[in-house]
Amino acid sequence: MSLVYWDSMLFIYFFEGHSEYGPRVSHLLSRMETRGDNLCTSAFTAGEVLAGLHRAGDSDLTTRVENFFYSEGLRVLDFRLSTASRYAKIRSQLRVSPADAIHLASASEAGVDLFLTHDRRLKGIFVTGIDFIADLDTDLL
Protein backbone atom coordinates (compact mmCIF):
# COMPACT_ATOMS: atom_id res chain seq x y z
CA MET A 1 0.00 0.00 0.00
CA SER A 2 1.43 3.34 -1.09
CA LEU A 3 0.56 6.97 -0.54
CA VAL A 4 0.20 8.55 -3.99
CA TYR A 5 -0.08 12.30 -4.64
CA TRP A 6 -1.83 13.57 -7.77
CA ASP A 7 -1.27 17.10 -9.01
CA SER A 8 -4.08 19.18 -10.51
CA MET A 9 -3.92 18.01 -14.11
CA LEU A 10 -4.65 14.39 -13.27
CA PHE A 11 -7.88 15.40 -11.53
CA ILE A 12 -8.80 17.71 -14.41
CA TYR A 13 -8.28 14.91 -16.95
CA PHE A 14 -10.32 12.54 -14.80
CA PHE A 15 -13.29 14.83 -14.12
CA GLU A 16 -13.50 16.40 -17.55
CA GLY A 17 -13.10 13.06 -19.33
CA HIS A 18 -10.14 14.23 -21.39
CA SER A 19 -10.16 12.18 -24.60
CA GLU A 20 -6.47 11.30 -24.54
CA TYR A 21 -5.52 11.28 -20.85
CA GLY A 22 -8.84 10.62 -19.09
CA PRO A 23 -8.76 6.86 -19.73
CA ARG A 24 -5.15 6.65 -18.50
CA VAL A 25 -5.98 8.48 -15.27
CA SER A 26 -9.10 6.34 -14.73
CA HIS A 27 -6.96 3.22 -15.20
CA LEU A 28 -4.39 4.51 -12.69
CA LEU A 29 -7.12 5.20 -10.14
CA SER A 30 -8.59 1.73 -10.65
CA ARG A 31 -5.16 0.09 -10.20
CA MET A 32 -4.54 2.15 -7.08
CA GLU A 33 -7.86 1.00 -5.61
CA THR A 34 -7.05 -2.63 -6.44
CA ARG A 35 -3.64 -2.35 -4.77
CA GLY A 36 -5.06 -0.56 -1.73
CA ASP A 37 -3.05 2.59 -2.36
CA ASN A 38 -4.10 5.85 -0.73
CA LEU A 39 -4.69 8.90 -2.91
CA CYS A 40 -3.80 12.34 -1.64
CA THR A 41 -3.47 15.86 -2.96
CA SER A 42 -3.31 19.38 -1.58
CA ALA A 43 -6.11 21.79 -0.81
CA PHE A 44 -4.41 23.96 -3.44
CA THR A 45 -5.22 21.28 -6.04
CA ALA A 46 -8.89 21.45 -5.12
CA GLY A 47 -8.78 25.21 -5.63
CA GLU A 48 -7.10 24.90 -9.02
CA VAL A 49 -9.56 22.28 -10.26
CA LEU A 50 -12.62 24.09 -8.94
CA ALA A 51 -11.51 27.44 -10.39
CA GLY A 52 -11.67 26.03 -13.90
CA LEU A 53 -15.09 24.51 -13.27
CA HIS A 54 -16.43 27.78 -11.88
CA ARG A 55 -15.11 29.61 -14.97
CA ALA A 56 -16.85 27.08 -17.20
CA GLY A 57 -20.10 27.55 -15.25
CA ASP A 58 -20.81 23.81 -14.92
CA SER A 59 -22.53 23.77 -11.54
CA ASP A 60 -23.41 20.05 -11.62
CA LEU A 61 -19.82 18.99 -12.28
CA THR A 62 -18.57 21.53 -9.76
CA THR A 63 -20.78 19.98 -7.08
CA ARG A 64 -19.64 16.43 -7.98
CA VAL A 65 -15.99 17.50 -7.81
CA GLU A 66 -16.45 19.30 -4.49
CA ASN A 67 -18.07 16.15 -3.09
CA PHE A 68 -15.16 14.06 -4.35
CA PHE A 69 -12.64 16.32 -2.60
CA TYR A 70 -14.63 15.85 0.64
CA SER A 71 -14.90 12.06 0.22
CA GLU A 72 -13.20 9.58 2.50
CA GLY A 73 -11.30 8.05 -0.43
CA LEU A 74 -9.13 11.11 -0.83
CA ARG A 75 -6.79 12.68 1.70
CA VAL A 76 -6.62 16.45 1.15
CA LEU A 77 -3.45 17.92 2.63
CA ASP A 78 -3.45 21.29 4.39
CA PHE A 79 -0.83 23.96 3.73
CA ARG A 80 0.61 24.67 7.17
CA LEU A 81 3.56 26.73 8.38
CA SER A 82 5.77 23.62 8.24
CA THR A 83 4.66 23.12 4.63
CA ALA A 84 5.57 26.76 3.91
CA SER A 85 9.08 26.07 5.17
CA ARG A 86 9.40 23.15 2.74
CA TYR A 87 7.96 25.35 -0.01
CA ALA A 88 10.63 27.98 0.65
CA LYS A 89 13.42 25.41 0.41
CA ILE A 90 12.02 23.95 -2.80
CA ARG A 91 11.61 27.39 -4.40
CA SER A 92 15.13 28.40 -3.41
CA GLN A 93 16.79 25.18 -4.60
CA LEU A 94 14.79 24.09 -7.66
CA ARG A 95 13.64 25.90 -10.76
CA VAL A 96 9.94 25.17 -10.40
CA SER A 97 6.89 27.40 -10.53
CA PRO A 98 5.25 28.56 -7.31
CA ALA A 99 2.30 26.24 -8.01
CA ASP A 100 4.59 23.24 -8.52
CA ALA A 101 6.48 24.13 -5.34
CA ILE A 102 3.19 24.11 -3.40
CA HIS A 103 2.38 20.64 -4.76
CA LEU A 104 5.87 19.34 -4.02
CA ALA A 105 5.97 20.84 -0.53
CA SER A 106 2.57 19.37 0.32
CA ALA A 107 3.60 15.94 -0.94
CA SER A 108 6.94 16.16 0.84
CA GLU A 109 5.26 17.08 4.12
CA ALA A 110 3.00 14.03 3.80
CA GLY A 111 5.91 11.72 2.97
CA VAL A 112 4.39 10.34 -0.20
CA ASP A 113 5.69 7.26 -1.93
CA LEU A 114 4.78 8.49 -5.41
CA PHE A 115 4.10 11.95 -6.82
CA LEU A 116 2.24 11.74 -10.14
CA THR A 117 2.14 14.68 -12.51
CA HIS A 118 1.78 15.40 -16.20
CA ASP A 119 4.50 18.02 -15.99
CA ARG A 120 7.50 16.29 -17.55
CA ARG A 121 9.80 18.96 -16.14
CA LEU A 122 9.22 17.54 -12.66
CA LYS A 123 9.92 13.94 -13.59
CA GLY A 124 13.04 12.63 -11.90
CA ILE A 125 13.82 15.61 -9.67
CA PHE A 126 14.62 14.86 -6.04
CA VAL A 127 12.63 16.31 -3.17
CA THR A 128 13.16 15.12 0.39
CA GLY A 129 10.04 13.35 1.65
CA ILE A 130 8.97 12.12 -1.80
CA ASP A 131 10.21 8.67 -2.75
CA PHE A 132 9.56 8.94 -6.49
CA ILE A 133 8.29 11.58 -8.93
CA ALA A 134 6.87 10.32 -12.21
CA ASP A 135 4.92 11.73 -15.09
CA LEU A 136 1.63 10.39 -16.39
CA ASP A 137 3.33 8.47 -19.20
CA THR A 138 5.50 6.39 -16.85
CA ASP A 139 4.34 2.79 -16.63
CA LEU A 140 4.17 2.37 -12.87
CA LEU A 141 0.93 0.82 -11.79
PyMOL CGO cylinders between C-alpha atoms (Angstrom):
from pymol import cmd
from pymol.cgo import CYLINDER

trace = [
    CYLINDER, 0.00, 0.00, 0.00, 1.43, 3.34, -1.09, 0.3, 1, 1, 1, 1, 1, 1,
    CYLINDER, 1.43, 3.34, -1.09, 0.56, 6.97, -0.54, 0.3, 1, 1, 1, 1, 1, 1,
    CYLINDER, 0.56, 6.97, -0.54, 0.20, 8.55, -3.99, 0.3, 1, 1, 1, 1, 1, 1,
    CYLINDER, 0.20, 8.55, -3.99, -0.08, 12.30, -4.64, 0.3, 1, 1, 1, 1, 1, 1,
    CYLINDER, -0.08, 12.30, -4.64, -1.83, 13.57, -7.77, 0.3, 1, 1, 1, 1, 1, 1,
    CYLINDER, -1.83, 13.57, -7.77, -1.27, 17.10, -9.01, 0.3, 1, 1, 1, 1, 1, 1,
    CYLINDER, -1.27, 17.10, -9.01, -4.08, 19.18, -10.51, 0.3, 1, 1, 1, 1, 1, 1,
    CYLINDER, -4.08, 19.18, -10.51, -3.92, 18.01, -14.11, 0.3, 1, 1, 1, 1, 1, 1,
    CYLINDER, -3.92, 18.01, -14.11, -4.65, 14.39, -13.27, 0.3, 1, 1, 1, 1, 1, 1,
    CYLINDER, -4.65, 14.39, -13.27, -7.88, 15.40, -11.53, 0.3, 1, 1, 1, 1, 1, 1,
    CYLINDER, -7.88, 15.40, -11.53, -8.80, 17.71, -14.41, 0.3, 1, 1, 1, 1, 1, 1,
    CYLINDER, -8.80, 17.71, -14.41, -8.28, 14.91, -16.95, 0.3, 1, 1, 1, 1, 1, 1,
    CYLINDER, -8.28, 14.91, -16.95, -10.32, 12.54, -14.80, 0.3, 1, 1, 1, 1, 1, 1,
    CYLINDER, -10.32, 12.54, -14.80, -13.29, 14.83, -14.12, 0.3, 1, 1, 1, 1, 1, 1,
    CYLINDER, -13.29, 14.83, -14.12, -13.50, 16.40, -17.55, 0.3, 1, 1, 1, 1, 1, 1,
    CYLINDER, -13.50, 16.40, -17.55, -13.10, 13.06, -19.33, 0.3, 1, 1, 1, 1, 1, 1,
    CYLINDER, -13.10, 13.06, -19.33, -10.14, 14.23, -21.39, 0.3, 1, 1, 1, 1, 1, 1,
    CYLINDER, -10.14, 14.23, -21.39, -10.16, 12.18, -24.60, 0.3, 1, 1, 1, 1, 1, 1,
    CYLINDER, -10.16, 12.18, -24.60, -6.47, 11.30, -24.54, 0.3, 1, 1, 1, 1, 1, 1,
    CYLINDER, -6.47, 11.30, -24.54, -5.52, 11.28, -20.85, 0.3, 1, 1, 1, 1, 1, 1,
    CYLINDER, -5.52, 11.28, -20.85, -8.84, 10.62, -19.09, 0.3, 1, 1, 1, 1, 1, 1,
    CYLINDER, -8.84, 10.62, -19.09, -8.76, 6.86, -19.73, 0.3, 1, 1, 1, 1, 1, 1,
    CYLINDER, -8.76, 6.86, -19.73, -5.15, 6.65, -18.50, 0.3, 1, 1, 1, 1, 1, 1,
    CYLINDER, -5.15, 6.65, -18.50, -5.98, 8.48, -15.27, 0.3, 1, 1, 1, 1, 1, 1,
    CYLINDER, -5.98, 8.48, -15.27, -9.10, 6.34, -14.73, 0.3, 1, 1, 1, 1, 1, 1,
    CYLINDER, -9.10, 6.34, -14.73, -6.96, 3.22, -15.20, 0.3, 1, 1, 1, 1, 1, 1,
    CYLINDER, -6.96, 3.22, -15.20, -4.39, 4.51, -12.69, 0.3, 1, 1, 1, 1, 1, 1,
    CYLINDER, -4.39, 4.51, -12.69, -7.12, 5.20, -10.14, 0.3, 1, 1, 1, 1, 1, 1,
    CYLINDER, -7.12, 5.20, -10.14, -8.59, 1.73, -10.65, 0.3, 1, 1, 1, 1, 1, 1,
    CYLINDER, -8.59, 1.73, -10.65, -5.16, 0.09, -10.20, 0.3, 1, 1, 1, 1, 1, 1,
    CYLINDER, -5.16, 0.09, -10.20, -4.54, 2.15, -7.08, 0.3, 1, 1, 1, 1, 1, 1,
    CYLINDER, -4.54, 2.15, -7.08, -7.86, 1.00, -5.61, 0.3, 1, 1, 1, 1, 1, 1,
    CYLINDER, -7.86, 1.00, -5.61, -7.05, -2.63, -6.44, 0.3, 1, 1, 1, 1, 1, 1,
    CYLINDER, -7.05, -2.63, -6.44, -3.64, -2.35, -4.77, 0.3, 1, 1, 1, 1, 1, 1,
    CYLINDER, -3.64, -2.35, -4.77, -5.06, -0.56, -1.73, 0.3, 1, 1, 1, 1, 1, 1,
    CYLINDER, -5.06, -0.56, -1.73, -3.05, 2.59, -2.36, 0.3, 1, 1, 1, 1, 1, 1,
    CYLINDER, -3.05, 2.59, -2.36, -4.10, 5.85, -0.73, 0.3, 1, 1, 1, 1, 1, 1,
    CYLINDER, -4.10, 5.85, -0.73, -4.69, 8.90, -2.91, 0.3, 1, 1, 1, 1, 1, 1,
    CYLINDER, -4.69, 8.90, -2.91, -3.80, 12.34, -1.64, 0.3, 1, 1, 1, 1, 1, 1,
    CYLINDER, -3.80, 12.34, -1.64, -3.47, 15.86, -2.96, 0.3, 1, 1, 1, 1, 1, 1,
    CYLINDER, -3.47, 15.86, -2.96, -3.31, 19.38, -1.58, 0.3, 1, 1, 1, 1, 1, 1,
    CYLINDER, -3.31, 19.38, -1.58, -6.11, 21.79, -0.81, 0.3, 1, 1, 1, 1, 1, 1,
    CYLINDER, -6.11, 21.79, -0.81, -4.41, 23.96, -3.44, 0.3, 1, 1, 1, 1, 1, 1,
    CYLINDER, -4.41, 23.96, -3.44, -5.22, 21.28, -6.04, 0.3, 1, 1, 1, 1, 1, 1,
    CYLINDER, -5.22, 21.28, -6.04, -8.89, 21.45, -5.12, 0.3, 1, 1, 1, 1, 1, 1,
    CYLINDER, -8.89, 21.45, -5.12, -8.78, 25.21, -5.63, 0.3, 1, 1, 1, 1, 1, 1,
    CYLINDER, -8.78, 25.21, -5.63, -7.10, 24.90, -9.02, 0.3, 1, 1, 1, 1, 1, 1,
    CYLINDER, -7.10, 24.90, -9.02, -9.56, 22.28, -10.26, 0.3, 1, 1, 1, 1, 1, 1,
    CYLINDER, -9.56, 22.28, -10.26, -12.62, 24.09, -8.94, 0.3, 1, 1, 1, 1, 1, 1,
    CYLINDER, -12.62, 24.09, -8.94, -11.51, 27.44, -10.39, 0.3, 1, 1, 1, 1, 1, 1,
    CYLINDER, -11.51, 27.44, -10.39, -11.67, 26.03, -13.90, 0.3, 1, 1, 1, 1, 1, 1,
    CYLINDER, -11.67, 26.03, -13.90, -15.09, 24.51, -13.27, 0.3, 1, 1, 1, 1, 1, 1,
    CYLINDER, -15.09, 24.51, -13.27, -16.43, 27.78, -11.88, 0.3, 1, 1, 1, 1, 1, 1,
    CYLINDER, -16.43, 27.78, -11.88, -15.11, 29.61, -14.97, 0.3, 1, 1, 1, 1, 1, 1,
    CYLINDER, -15.11, 29.61, -14.97, -16.85, 27.08, -17.20, 0.3, 1, 1, 1, 1, 1, 1,
    CYLINDER, -16.85, 27.08, -17.20, -20.10, 27.55, -15.25, 0.3, 1, 1, 1, 1, 1, 1,
    CYLINDER, -20.10, 27.55, -15.25, -20.81, 23.81, -14.92, 0.3, 1, 1, 1, 1, 1, 1,
    CYLINDER, -20.81, 23.81, -14.92, -22.53, 23.77, -11.54, 0.3, 1, 1, 1, 1, 1, 1,
    CYLINDER, -22.53, 23.77, -11.54, -23.41, 20.05, -11.62, 0.3, 1, 1, 1, 1, 1, 1,
    CYLINDER, -23.41, 20.05, -11.62, -19.82, 18.99, -12.28, 0.3, 1, 1, 1, 1, 1, 1,
    CYLINDER, -19.82, 18.99, -12.28, -18.57, 21.53, -9.76, 0.3, 1, 1, 1, 1, 1, 1,
    CYLINDER, -18.57, 21.53, -9.76, -20.78, 19.98, -7.08, 0.3, 1, 1, 1, 1, 1, 1,
    CYLINDER, -20.78, 19.98, -7.08, -19.64, 16.43, -7.98, 0.3, 1, 1, 1, 1, 1, 1,
    CYLINDER, -19.64, 16.43, -7.98, -15.99, 17.50, -7.81, 0.3, 1, 1, 1, 1, 1, 1,
    CYLINDER, -15.99, 17.50, -7.81, -16.45, 19.30, -4.49, 0.3, 1, 1, 1, 1, 1, 1,
    CYLINDER, -16.45, 19.30, -4.49, -18.07, 16.15, -3.09, 0.3, 1, 1, 1, 1, 1, 1,
    CYLINDER, -18.07, 16.15, -3.09, -15.16, 14.06, -4.35, 0.3, 1, 1, 1, 1, 1, 1,
    CYLINDER, -15.16, 14.06, -4.35, -12.64, 16.32, -2.60, 0.3, 1, 1, 1, 1, 1, 1,
    CYLINDER, -12.64, 16.32, -2.60, -14.63, 15.85, 0.64, 0.3, 1, 1, 1, 1, 1, 1,
    CYLINDER, -14.63, 15.85, 0.64, -14.90, 12.06, 0.22, 0.3, 1, 1, 1, 1, 1, 1,
    CYLINDER, -14.90, 12.06, 0.22, -13.20, 9.58, 2.50, 0.3, 1, 1, 1, 1, 1, 1,
    CYLINDER, -13.20, 9.58, 2.50, -11.30, 8.05, -0.43, 0.3, 1, 1, 1, 1, 1, 1,
    CYLINDER, -11.30, 8.05, -0.43, -9.13, 11.11, -0.83, 0.3, 1, 1, 1, 1, 1, 1,
    CYLINDER, -9.13, 11.11, -0.83, -6.79, 12.68, 1.70, 0.3, 1, 1, 1, 1, 1, 1,
    CYLINDER, -6.79, 12.68, 1.70, -6.62, 16.45, 1.15, 0.3, 1, 1, 1, 1, 1, 1,
    CYLINDER, -6.62, 16.45, 1.15, -3.45, 17.92, 2.63, 0.3, 1, 1, 1, 1, 1, 1,
    CYLINDER, -3.45, 17.92, 2.63, -3.45, 21.29, 4.39, 0.3, 1, 1, 1, 1, 1, 1,
    CYLINDER, -3.45, 21.29, 4.39, -0.83, 23.96, 3.73, 0.3, 1, 1, 1, 1, 1, 1,
    CYLINDER, -0.83, 23.96, 3.73, 0.61, 24.67, 7.17, 0.3, 1, 1, 1, 1, 1, 1,
    CYLINDER, 0.61, 24.67, 7.17, 3.56, 26.73, 8.38, 0.3, 1, 1, 1, 1, 1, 1,
    CYLINDER, 3.56, 26.73, 8.38, 5.77, 23.62, 8.24, 0.3, 1, 1, 1, 1, 1, 1,
    CYLINDER, 5.77, 23.62, 8.24, 4.66, 23.12, 4.63, 0.3, 1, 1, 1, 1, 1, 1,
    CYLINDER, 4.66, 23.12, 4.63, 5.57, 26.76, 3.91, 0.3, 1, 1, 1, 1, 1, 1,
    CYLINDER, 5.57, 26.76, 3.91, 9.08, 26.07, 5.17, 0.3, 1, 1, 1, 1, 1, 1,
    CYLINDER, 9.08, 26.07, 5.17, 9.40, 23.15, 2.74, 0.3, 1, 1, 1, 1, 1, 1,
    CYLINDER, 9.40, 23.15, 2.74, 7.96, 25.35, -0.01, 0.3, 1, 1, 1, 1, 1, 1,
    CYLINDER, 7.96, 25.35, -0.01, 10.63, 27.98, 0.65, 0.3, 1, 1, 1, 1, 1, 1,
    CYLINDER, 10.63, 27.98, 0.65, 13.42, 25.41, 0.41, 0.3, 1, 1, 1, 1, 1, 1,
    CYLINDER, 13.42, 25.41, 0.41, 12.02, 23.95, -2.80, 0.3, 1, 1, 1, 1, 1, 1,
    CYLINDER, 12.02, 23.95, -2.80, 11.61, 27.39, -4.40, 0.3, 1, 1, 1, 1, 1, 1,
    CYLINDER, 11.61, 27.39, -4.40, 15.13, 28.40, -3.41, 0.3, 1, 1, 1, 1, 1, 1,
    CYLINDER, 15.13, 28.40, -3.41, 16.79, 25.18, -4.60, 0.3, 1, 1, 1, 1, 1, 1,
    CYLINDER, 16.79, 25.18, -4.60, 14.79, 24.09, -7.66, 0.3, 1, 1, 1, 1, 1, 1,
    CYLINDER, 14.79, 24.09, -7.66, 13.64, 25.90, -10.76, 0.3, 1, 1, 1, 1, 1, 1,
    CYLINDER, 13.64, 25.90, -10.76, 9.94, 25.17, -10.40, 0.3, 1, 1, 1, 1, 1, 1,
    CYLINDER, 9.94, 25.17, -10.40, 6.89, 27.40, -10.53, 0.3, 1, 1, 1, 1, 1, 1,
    CYLINDER, 6.89, 27.40, -10.53, 5.25, 28.56, -7.31, 0.3, 1, 1, 1, 1, 1, 1,
    CYLINDER, 5.25, 28.56, -7.31, 2.30, 26.24, -8.01, 0.3, 1, 1, 1, 1, 1, 1,
    CYLINDER, 2.30, 26.24, -8.01, 4.59, 23.24, -8.52, 0.3, 1, 1, 1, 1, 1, 1,
    CYLINDER, 4.59, 23.24, -8.52, 6.48, 24.13, -5.34, 0.3, 1, 1, 1, 1, 1, 1,
    CYLINDER, 6.48, 24.13, -5.34, 3.19, 24.11, -3.40, 0.3, 1, 1, 1, 1, 1, 1,
    CYLINDER, 3.19, 24.11, -3.40, 2.38, 20.64, -4.76, 0.3, 1, 1, 1, 1, 1, 1,
    CYLINDER, 2.38, 20.64, -4.76, 5.87, 19.34, -4.02, 0.3, 1, 1, 1, 1, 1, 1,
    CYLINDER, 5.87, 19.34, -4.02, 5.97, 20.84, -0.53, 0.3, 1, 1, 1, 1, 1, 1,
    CYLINDER, 5.97, 20.84, -0.53, 2.57, 19.37, 0.32, 0.3, 1, 1, 1, 1, 1, 1,
    CYLINDER, 2.57, 19.37, 0.32, 3.60, 15.94, -0.94, 0.3, 1, 1, 1, 1, 1, 1,
    CYLINDER, 3.60, 15.94, -0.94, 6.94, 16.16, 0.84, 0.3, 1, 1, 1, 1, 1, 1,
    CYLINDER, 6.94, 16.16, 0.84, 5.26, 17.08, 4.12, 0.3, 1, 1, 1, 1, 1, 1,
    CYLINDER, 5.26, 17.08, 4.12, 3.00, 14.03, 3.80, 0.3, 1, 1, 1, 1, 1, 1,
    CYLINDER, 3.00, 14.03, 3.80, 5.91, 11.72, 2.97, 0.3, 1, 1, 1, 1, 1, 1,
    CYLINDER, 5.91, 11.72, 2.97, 4.39, 10.34, -0.20, 0.3, 1, 1, 1, 1, 1, 1,
    CYLINDER, 4.39, 10.34, -0.20, 5.69, 7.26, -1.93, 0.3, 1, 1, 1, 1, 1, 1,
    CYLINDER, 5.69, 7.26, -1.93, 4.78, 8.49, -5.41, 0.3, 1, 1, 1, 1, 1, 1,
    CYLINDER, 4.78, 8.49, -5.41, 4.10, 11.95, -6.82, 0.3, 1, 1, 1, 1, 1, 1,
    CYLINDER, 4.10, 11.95, -6.82, 2.24, 11.74, -10.14, 0.3, 1, 1, 1, 1, 1, 1,
    CYLINDER, 2.24, 11.74, -10.14, 2.14, 14.68, -12.51, 0.3, 1, 1, 1, 1, 1, 1,
    CYLINDER, 2.14, 14.68, -12.51, 1.78, 15.40, -16.20, 0.3, 1, 1, 1, 1, 1, 1,
    CYLINDER, 1.78, 15.40, -16.20, 4.50, 18.02, -15.99, 0.3, 1, 1, 1, 1, 1, 1,
    CYLINDER, 4.50, 18.02, -15.99, 7.50, 16.29, -17.55, 0.3, 1, 1, 1, 1, 1, 1,
    CYLINDER, 7.50, 16.29, -17.55, 9.80, 18.96, -16.14, 0.3, 1, 1, 1, 1, 1, 1,
    CYLINDER, 9.80, 18.96, -16.14, 9.22, 17.54, -12.66, 0.3, 1, 1, 1, 1, 1, 1,
    CYLINDER, 9.22, 17.54, -12.66, 9.92, 13.94, -13.59, 0.3, 1, 1, 1, 1, 1, 1,
    CYLINDER, 9.92, 13.94, -13.59, 13.04, 12.63, -11.90, 0.3, 1, 1, 1, 1, 1, 1,
    CYLINDER, 13.04, 12.63, -11.90, 13.82, 15.61, -9.67, 0.3, 1, 1, 1, 1, 1, 1,
    CYLINDER, 13.82, 15.61, -9.67, 14.62, 14.86, -6.04, 0.3, 1, 1, 1, 1, 1, 1,
    CYLINDER, 14.62, 14.86, -6.04, 12.63, 16.31, -3.17, 0.3, 1, 1, 1, 1, 1, 1,
    CYLINDER, 12.63, 16.31, -3.17, 13.16, 15.12, 0.39, 0.3, 1, 1, 1, 1, 1, 1,
    CYLINDER, 13.16, 15.12, 0.39, 10.04, 13.35, 1.65, 0.3, 1, 1, 1, 1, 1, 1,
    CYLINDER, 10.04, 13.35, 1.65, 8.97, 12.12, -1.80, 0.3, 1, 1, 1, 1, 1, 1,
    CYLINDER, 8.97, 12.12, -1.80, 10.21, 8.67, -2.75, 0.3, 1, 1, 1, 1, 1, 1,
    CYLINDER, 10.21, 8.67, -2.75, 9.56, 8.94, -6.49, 0.3, 1, 1, 1, 1, 1, 1,
    CYLINDER, 9.56, 8.94, -6.49, 8.29, 11.58, -8.93, 0.3, 1, 1, 1, 1, 1, 1,
    CYLINDER, 8.29, 11.58, -8.93, 6.87, 10.32, -12.21, 0.3, 1, 1, 1, 1, 1, 1,
    CYLINDER, 6.87, 10.32, -12.21, 4.92, 11.73, -15.09, 0.3, 1, 1, 1, 1, 1, 1,
    CYLINDER, 4.92, 11.73, -15.09, 1.63, 10.39, -16.39, 0.3, 1, 1, 1, 1, 1, 1,
    CYLINDER, 1.63, 10.39, -16.39, 3.33, 8.47, -19.20, 0.3, 1, 1, 1, 1, 1, 1,
    CYLINDER, 3.33, 8.47, -19.20, 5.50, 6.39, -16.85, 0.3, 1, 1, 1, 1, 1, 1,
    CYLINDER, 5.50, 6.39, -16.85, 4.34, 2.79, -16.63, 0.3, 1, 1, 1, 1, 1, 1,
    CYLINDER, 4.34, 2.79, -16.63, 4.17, 2.37, -12.87, 0.3, 1, 1, 1, 1, 1, 1,
    CYLINDER, 4.17, 2.37, -12.87, 0.93, 0.82, -11.79, 0.3, 1, 1, 1, 1, 1, 1,
]
cmd.load_cgo(trace, "trace")
